[in-house]
């Protein structure tokens, strides 16, 4: 699952950076590498789309209420944990 390495990064690197990518917290050249990877890797594209949907759902559900930093950190940590667990399960197939 380390597809699309040339210029686009490994799947692990890309998935570790999905939140920063979607939140606009990355430099443009890093964003370009992420987009390049998504063009070559359907798995990561599916993952980023899922993250995007989760963010939209949370935004609709929470309105404009600010999320405490501790809660945000726990949610991001859990999402990463689930992603890692899913990656492990996929590798075992």
Order of alpha helices (4+ residues) and beta strands (2+ residues): alpha-alpha-alpha-alpha-alpha-alpha
